[in-house]
Amino acid sequence: MIQRNLSLAAAAALALGAFMAPGAGHAQAGPTAGGPGSYLNAGGGVSLFESDYGKRYIGGGYVNVDLHPHWRFGLEAEGRWLRVHTDEGVTQSNYLIGPHVNIKEFGPMVVYGKFLVGGSRMVFPFNDGYGTFFTMVPGGGIDFRLGDRWTVRAPDFEYQLWQDFGSYGSLHPYGVSVGVTYRINGVDRYPKKDRPWRH
């Protein structure tokens, strides 16, 4: 069951990427002065999650990549490893991908939402085994742009739904992350004269 769910998630992610790829090439060909442009961000940071297993709070780090063929709509991939402040050796990790939507812009601040799917792994107390679970993750947060390349992501919130978690039914870890992202294609998304907060 778990393998089938992971295969379905991977197929959905590939289909979404194939659907969005032609738009990415077209968006990059147009001048950015005409409106929002495409961009690619990569970054990382730190996370604190309530594991929903023995009510443990565990921390760690994450990395993410955002591919946006259009300024508003894109695809986010994320990996997270929670290994800090563990109790009895319990750890969790996530490998997720899905749509990312920039909802509203307020000057340098952008409010976004996302819905990621993929797999999560948990090591049980005293290293007494581990499991891998299909995971769905609604979330969102705020990005603060510091210029044409750097962005502070604070906070990012996720509520995770781990399926088929044995006698528990499903697990619901949730938590917050803060971090930074770097825009790899450093082209101004808007004319600077229209964004006085840019330098």
C-alpha angles and dihedrals in degrees: 000000000000092000091049092050092048090049091051091050092050092048092050092049092050091048091050091049092050091049093052099041098080090052090053093058092047094047093053092054094062125081114263091221088072094065143296115351137206120268145177121218130187127183150121146208146159133305139198117198138180098228096206087222110104088340092277123167110213131176138201145128139292141196127205141183123202120197113189117182084180126027092245103039127048151131126263128199120192140183122189131183118191108195105134126098091006123169119221091350096297112157135171133198135182135205108188144162135178149116121321119196126192101217106183139359123216106180106291091351121092123189112209141179132202142183115203131184133188141092135321128196129205130190110209127226117298089007089285093154140306140238138205119216137188107247136198118194127190112187149138146176148159131292120201111201114215094187138311095317114022127066131177114217108205122180116007114178127197133182109195128204113200111194129218096011096170117250090352089068094214135356124228113197115175135181153135134261135194126194149123134264131202122213107228096196097052100197118137109257093207136023106274092229088064093051110051092180090067121093 
